[in-house]
Amino acid sequence: MSESLVLASVMIAALVILLPLLFHLTKYLGAQSDNVRKNETVEGGIRLVYKDSFESFNIKFFLVGIIFLIFDVEILYMFPWALNLRELGMFVLIEMFVFIGLLLAGLIYVYKSGILKWS
């Protein structure tokens, strides 16, 4: 058996044994709090007075979250483009303006459809 295989086996065995042990020890070594107020569930400063986990939420929260993720991921495509703009040339510049135009059209559609209005 090679030395690297033995080292990898020992490291995996150590992780399998040590991680559960450390997680178990934190229960006894960590700070304990019997304060009821500290153990309450708080979401964004709003106290949840109901206990049902299947309570319905306004769909606007999900829509805004999905729209944010879509536009955020699309913006990530612009960073490598901006760093390599000089090497890529004029064709890629025009493609990026088309891409930005499509993003702008999507944002205008979202705004006109009233998804961003909270009334």
C-alpha positions in Angstrom: 0.0 0.0 0.0 1.3 3.4 -0.9 2.1 6.0 1.8 -0.4 8.5 0.5 -3.2 5.9 0.7 -2.3 5.2 4.3 -2.2 8.9 5.1 -5.6 9.5 3.5 -7.1 6.5 5.3 -5.8 7.8 8.7 -7.1 11.3 8.0 -10.5 10.1 7.0 -10.7 7.8 10.1 -9.7 10.7 12.3 -12.4 12.9 10.8 -15.0 10.2 11.2 -14.1 9.7 14.8 -13.2 13.3 15.9 -16.0 15.3 14.3 -18.9 13.6 16.1 -16.9 13.5 19.3 -16.2 17.3 19.1 -19.9 18.0 18.3 -20.9 16.0 21.2 -18.4 17.7 23.5 -19.7 21.2 22.6 -23.0 20.3 24.3 -21.1 20.0 27.6 -18.3 22.5 27.2 -20.3 25.3 25.6 -22.3 28.0 27.3 -25.7 26.9 28.6 -28.7 29.2 28.6 -32.0 28.5 30.3 -33.4 31.9 29.4 -36.7 31.3 27.6 -36.6 34.7 25.8 -33.1 33.9 24.4 -34.3 30.6 23.0 -37.3 32.1 21.1 -37.4 31.9 17.3 -36.9 35.4 15.8 -36.9 36.0 12.1 -35.8 39.4 11.0 -36.8 41.1 14.2 -40.4 39.7 14.0 -41.4 37.4 16.8 -43.2 34.3 15.5 -46.2 33.9 17.8 -47.5 30.9 16.0 -46.1 27.4 16.3 -47.2 25.8 13.0 -44.3 25.2 10.7 -46.6 24.9 7.7 -47.9 28.5 8.0 -48.3 30.2 4.7 -46.1 33.2 3.7 -46.8 35.9 1.2 -45.6 34.8 -2.2 -43.9 38.2 -2.7 -41.0 37.1 -0.5 -40.3 34.2 -2.8 -40.7 36.2 -6.0 -38.4 38.9 -4.9 -35.8 36.3 -3.8 -36.0 34.5 -7.1 -35.7 37.7 -9.1 -32.7 38.8 -7.0 -31.0 35.4 -7.6 -31.7 35.6 -11.3 -30.3 39.1 -11.7 -27.4 38.4 -9.3 -26.2 35.4 -11.2 -26.5 37.2 -14.5 -24.4 40.0 -13.1 -21.7 37.5 -12.3 -21.3 36.8 -16.0 -20.2 40.4 -16.4 -17.1 40.3 -14.2 -15.0 38.0 -16.3 -16.1 39.8 -19.4 -15.1 43.2 -17.9 -11.7 41.8 -16.9 -10.9 40.5 -20.4 -12.6 43.1 -22.5 -9.5 44.3 -24.4 -8.5 40.7 -25.4 -12.0 39.7 -26.5 -12.7 42.4 -29.0 -15.6 44.4 -30.5 -17.9 41.4 -31.2 -18.0 40.4 -27.5 -18.6 44.1 -26.5 -21.7 44.1 -28.8 -22.8 40.7 -27.4 -22.5 42.1 -23.9 -24.7 45.1 -24.8 -27.3 42.7 -26.1 -27.1 40.7 -22.9 -27.5 43.9 -20.8 -30.4 44.9 -23.0 -32.1 41.5 -22.3 -31.5 42.0 -18.6 -33.0 45.5 -18.8 -36.0 44.1 -20.7 -36.5 41.5 -18.0 -36.3 44.1 -15.3 -38.8 46.3 -17.1 -41.1 43.3 -17.4 -40.9 42.6 -13.7 -41.5 46.2 -12.8 -44.5 46.5 -15.2 -46.1 43.3 -14.0 -46.2 44.7 -10.5 -44.1 42.0 -8.7 -42.1 44.6 -6.9 -45.1 46.5 -5.5 -45.9 45.6 -1.9 -49.4 47.1 -1.6 
